[in-house]
Amino acid sequence: MSYLTSFLIILSSLAAGKFIASLLPFAFPGSIIGMLLLFLLLNFQLVKLSWVDASGGLLLRHMALLFIPVAVGLLNYLDTVLASLTVILINVVLGIALILFVVGHLFQRMNRE
């Protein structure tokens, strides 16, 4: 498939996710819902991996470049980030610890004989 068709499949899942997010009674990112939709479509083989592989690979190759505008935009809120830096770091450390705990527990549970 061409890059255009591949991008259209990814963009349509994003648009569907944003539409579903607008219907929800609570705030939830439409991009996450779109990514879950694309995952489900790929998992149930309604969309073949070869259909989105070309543009997905292109996006992954240039992902660092795509984050530059976000990082520059974050500089506008540097004072807010610095004021909340301790809370942010505590959440990061606790999140990593929680992930390690859950993955370790699941690994031990799966390897019981």
PyRosetta script that sets phi, psi and omega in degrees:
from pyrosetta import init, pose_from_sequence

init()
pose = pose_from_sequence("MSYLTSFLIILSSLAAGKFIASLLPFAFPGSIIGMLLLFLLLNFQLVKLSWVDASGGLLLRHMALLFIPVAVGLLNYLDTVLASLTVILINVVLGIALILFVVGHLFQRMNRE")
pose.set_psi(1, 156.9)
pose.set_omega(1, -178.6)
pose.set_phi(2, -81.5)
pose.set_psi(2, 166.4)
pose.set_omega(2, 177.5)
pose.set_phi(3, -60.8)
pose.set_psi(3, -38.9)
pose.set_omega(3, -178.0)
pose.set_phi(4, -62.3)
pose.set_psi(4, -47.2)
pose.set_omega(4, 179.8)
pose.set_phi(5, -64.1)
pose.set_psi(5, -40.2)
pose.set_omega(5, 179.6)
pose.set_phi(6, -64.2)
pose.set_psi(6, -44.3)
pose.set_omega(6, 176.4)
pose.set_phi(7, -64.3)
pose.set_psi(7, -37.5)
pose.set_omega(7, 179.7)
pose.set_phi(8, -64.0)
pose.set_psi(8, -36.3)
pose.set_omega(8, 177.5)
pose.set_phi(9, -65.1)
pose.set_psi(9, -45.1)
pose.set_omega(9, 180.0)
pose.set_phi(10, -66.3)
pose.set_psi(10, -43.2)
pose.set_omega(10, -179.9)
pose.set_phi(11, -67.0)
pose.set_psi(11, -33.7)
pose.set_omega(11, 178.6)
pose.set_phi(12, -69.1)
pose.set_psi(12, -35.5)
pose.set_omega(12, 175.4)
pose.set_phi(13, -67.9)
pose.set_psi(13, -35.8)
pose.set_omega(13, 175.6)
pose.set_phi(14, -64.4)
pose.set_psi(14, -44.8)
pose.set_omega(14, 179.9)
pose.set_phi(15, -64.0)
pose.set_psi(15, -40.1)
pose.set_omega(15, 177.7)
pose.set_phi(16, -65.0)
pose.set_psi(16, -39.1)
pose.set_omega(16, 177.5)
pose.set_phi(17, -64.5)
pose.set_psi(17, -40.9)
pose.set_omega(17, 177.8)
pose.set_phi(18, -66.9)
pose.set_psi(18, -35.8)
pose.set_omega(18, 177.4)
pose.set_phi(19, -65.7)
pose.set_psi(19, -44.9)
pose.set_omega(19, 178.7)
pose.set_phi(20, -63.1)
pose.set_psi(20, -40.0)
pose.set_omega(20, 179.1)
pose.set_phi(21, -63.7)
pose.set_psi(21, -33.1)
pose.set_omega(21, 178.5)
pose.set_phi(22, -71.0)
pose.set_psi(22, -22.2)
pose.set_omega(22, 178.8)
pose.set_phi(23, -84.7)
pose.set_psi(23, -19.2)
pose.set_omega(23, -177.2)
pose.set_phi(24, -71.4)
pose.set_psi(24, 145.9)
pose.set_omega(24, -179.7)
pose.set_phi(25, -78.4)
pose.set_psi(25, -2.5)
pose.set_omega(25, 178.4)
pose.set_phi(26, -129.1)
pose.set_psi(26, 162.5)
pose.set_omega(26, -178.2)
pose.set_phi(27, -78.2)
pose.set_psi(27, 126.5)
pose.set_omega(27, 176.9)
pose.set_phi(28, -149.3)
pose.set_psi(28, 137.6)
pose.set_omega(28, -176.9)
pose.set_phi(29, -65.9)
pose.set_psi(29, 126.9)
pose.set_omega(29, 178.9)
pose.set_phi(30, -66.4)
pose.set_psi(30, -28.3)
pose.set_omega(30, 179.3)
pose.set_phi(31, -66.5)
pose.set_psi(31, -35.2)
pose.set_omega(31, 178.0)
pose.set_phi(32, -68.1)
pose.set_psi(32, -43.3)
pose.set_omega(32, 178.4)
pose.set_phi(33, -63.7)
pose.set_psi(33, -41.1)
pose.set_omega(33, 177.2)
pose.set_phi(34, -62.3)
pose.set_psi(34, -38.9)
pose.set_omega(34, 178.2)
pose.set_phi(35, -66.5)
pose.set_psi(35, -40.0)
pose.set_omega(35, 176.2)
pose.set_phi(36, -64.8)
pose.set_psi(36, -38.5)
pose.set_omega(36, 176.7)
pose.set_phi(37, -62.7)
pose.set_psi(37, -44.6)
pose.set_omega(37, 178.5)
pose.set_phi(38, -63.4)
pose.set_psi(38, -39.9)
pose.set_omega(38, 176.5)
pose.set_phi(39, -60.3)
pose.set_psi(39, -45.4)
pose.set_omega(39, 180.0)
pose.set_phi(40, -64.7)
pose.set_psi(40, -40.1)
pose.set_omega(40, 178.1)
pose.set_phi(41, -63.5)
pose.set_psi(41, -39.6)
pose.set_omega(41, 177.5)
pose.set_phi(42, -70.8)
pose.set_psi(42, -39.0)
pose.set_omega(42, -177.7)
pose.set_phi(43, -66.3)
pose.set_psi(43, -41.2)
pose.set_omega(43, 179.0)
pose.set_phi(44, -86.6)
pose.set_psi(44, 5.7)
pose.set_omega(44, 176.6)
pose.set_phi(45, 57.8)
pose.set_psi(45, 32.6)
pose.set_omega(45, 170.7)
pose.set_phi(46, -78.1)
pose.set_psi(46, -28.4)
pose.set_omega(46, 172.8)
pose.set_phi(47, -120.4)
pose.set_psi(47, 128.6)
pose.set_omega(47, -179.6)
pose.set_phi(48, -82.3)
pose.set_psi(48, 146.1)
pose.set_omega(48, -179.4)
pose.set_phi(49, -59.8)
pose.set_psi(49, -35.5)
pose.set_omega(49, -179.7)
pose.set_phi(50, -64.8)
pose.set_psi(50, -21.5)
pose.set_omega(50, 179.5)
pose.set_phi(51, -72.6)
pose.set_psi(51, -31.8)
pose.set_omega(51, -177.5)
pose.set_phi(52, -112.3)
pose.set_psi(52, 1.4)
pose.set_omega(52, -175.4)
pose.set_phi(53, -65.7)
pose.set_psi(53, -39.4)
pose.set_omega(53, -175.6)
pose.set_phi(54, -64.2)
pose.set_psi(54, -53.6)
pose.set_omega(54, -178.0)
pose.set_phi(55, -75.6)
pose.set_psi(55, -30.0)
pose.set_omega(55, 176.4)
pose.set_phi(56, -64.2)
pose.set_psi(56, -42.3)
pose.set_omega(56, 176.1)
pose.set_phi(57, -64.4)
pose.set_psi(57, -39.2)
pose.set_omega(57, 178.3)
pose.set_phi(58, -63.5)
pose.set_psi(58, -43.8)
pose.set_omega(58, 178.2)
pose.set_phi(59, -64.7)
pose.set_psi(59, -40.0)
pose.set_omega(59, 179.1)
pose.set_phi(60, -67.5)
pose.set_psi(60, -36.6)
pose.set_omega(60, 178.6)
pose.set_phi(61, -64.1)
pose.set_psi(61, -32.6)
pose.set_omega(61, -176.0)
pose.set_phi(62, -109.5)
pose.set_psi(62, 22.5)
pose.set_omega(62, -176.3)
pose.set_phi(63, -63.4)
pose.set_psi(63, -40.2)
pose.set_omega(63, 179.9)
pose.set_phi(64, -60.3)
pose.set_psi(64, -39.5)
pose.set_omega(64, 178.5)
pose.set_phi(65, -65.5)
pose.set_psi(65, -33.2)
pose.set_omega(65, -178.7)
pose.set_phi(66, -73.0)
pose.set_psi(66, -19.1)
pose.set_omega(66, 179.9)
pose.set_phi(67, -88.8)
pose.set_psi(67, -8.3)
pose.set_omega(67, -179.1)
pose.set_phi(68, -61.5)
pose.set_psi(68, -46.0)
pose.set_omega(68, 178.5)
pose.set_phi(69, -61.4)
pose.set_psi(69, -34.0)
pose.set_omega(69, 178.5)
pose.set_phi(70, -66.9)
pose.set_psi(70, -43.6)
pose.set_omega(70, -179.9)
pose.set_phi(71, -65.2)
pose.set_psi(71, -39.4)
pose.set_omega(71, 178.6)
pose.set_phi(72, -68.3)
pose.set_psi(72, -40.3)
pose.set_omega(72, 177.2)
pose.set_phi(73, -64.5)
pose.set_psi(73, -30.1)
pose.set_omega(73, 178.5)
pose.set_phi(74, -67.4)
pose.set_psi(74, -25.2)
pose.set_omega(74, 178.4)
pose.set_phi(75, -64.2)
pose.set_psi(75, -24.9)
pose.set_omega(75, 176.3)
pose.set_phi(76, -65.6)
pose.set_psi(76, -25.5)
pose.set_omega(76, -177.5)
pose.set_phi(77, -112.7)
pose.set_psi(77, 28.6)
pose.set_omega(77, -176.1)
pose.set_phi(78, -61.9)
pose.set_psi(78, -37.9)
pose.set_omega(78, 179.4)
pose.set_phi(79, -65.2)
pose.set_psi(79, -38.2)
pose.set_omega(79, 177.4)
pose.set_phi(80, -67.6)
pose.set_psi(80, -40.6)
pose.set_omega(80, 179.1)
pose.set_phi(81, -65.1)
pose.set_psi(81, -43.9)
pose.set_omega(81, 179.8)
pose.set_phi(82, -66.2)
pose.set_psi(82, -35.2)
pose.set_omega(82, 178.0)
pose.set_phi(83, -66.8)
pose.set_psi(83, -29.9)
pose.set_omega(83, -178.5)
pose.set_phi(84, -104.8)
pose.set_psi(84, 16.0)
pose.set_omega(84, -173.5)
pose.set_phi(85, -62.0)
pose.set_psi(85, -39.0)
pose.set_omega(85, -180.0)
pose.set_phi(86, -65.7)
pose.set_psi(86, -41.1)
pose.set_omega(86, 178.4)
pose.set_phi(87, -65.1)
pose.set_psi(87, -40.9)
pose.set_omega(87, 179.4)
pose.set_phi(88, -63.3)
pose.set_psi(88, -46.1)
pose.set_omega(88, -179.1)
pose.set_phi(89, -66.1)
pose.set_psi(89, -38.9)
pose.set_omega(89, 177.0)
pose.set_phi(90, -62.4)
pose.set_psi(90, -42.9)
pose.set_omega(90, 178.4)
pose.set_phi(91, -64.8)
pose.set_psi(91, -38.5)
pose.set_omega(91, 178.8)
pose.set_phi(92, -64.8)
pose.set_psi(92, -47.1)
pose.set_omega(92, -179.2)
pose.set_phi(93, -64.4)
pose.set_psi(93, -44.9)
pose.set_omega(93, 178.5)
pose.set_phi(94, -65.4)
pose.set_psi(94, -36.3)
pose.set_omega(94, 177.4)
pose.set_phi(95, -64.6)
pose.set_psi(95, -43.4)
pose.set_omega(95, 178.2)
pose.set_phi(96, -64.5)
pose.set_psi(96, -42.9)
pose.set_omega(96, 179.2)
pose.set_phi(97, -62.5)
pose.set_psi(97, -41.7)
pose.set_omega(97, 179.6)
pose.set_phi(98, -64.6)
pose.set_psi(98, -42.1)
pose.set_omega(98, 178.7)
pose.set_phi(99, -63.6)
pose.set_psi(99, -44.9)
pose.set_omega(99, 178.6)
pose.set_phi(100, -61.9)
pose.set_psi(100, -41.2)
pose.set_omega(100, 178.8)
pose.set_phi(101, -62.9)
pose.set_psi(101, -47.9)
pose.set_omega(101, -177.8)
pose.set_phi(102, -65.8)
pose.set_psi(102, -44.9)
pose.set_omega(102, -179.5)
pose.set_phi(103, -65.2)
pose.set_psi(103, -42.5)
pose.set_omega(103, 177.8)
pose.set_phi(104, -62.2)
pose.set_psi(104, -42.9)
pose.set_omega(104, 178.5)
pose.set_phi(105, -63.5)
pose.set_psi(105, -44.6)
pose.set_omega(105, 178.9)
pose.set_phi(106, -65.1)
pose.set_psi(106, -38.3)
pose.set_omega(106, 178.7)
pose.set_phi(107, -63.6)
pose.set_psi(107, -44.7)
pose.set_omega(107, 178.3)
pose.set_phi(108, -65.0)
pose.set_psi(108, -38.9)
pose.set_omega(108, -179.8)
pose.set_phi(109, -66.6)
pose.set_psi(109, -38.8)
pose.set_omega(109, -178.8)
pose.set_phi(110, -73.3)
pose.set_psi(110, -25.6)
pose.set_omega(110, -177.1)
pose.set_phi(111, -98.4)
pose.set_psi(111, 10.8)
pose.set_omega(111, 174.5)
pose.set_phi(112, -67.9)
pose.set_psi(112, 140.9)
pose.set_omega(112, 179.3)
pose.set_phi(113, -118.6)
pose.dump_pdb("model.pdb")
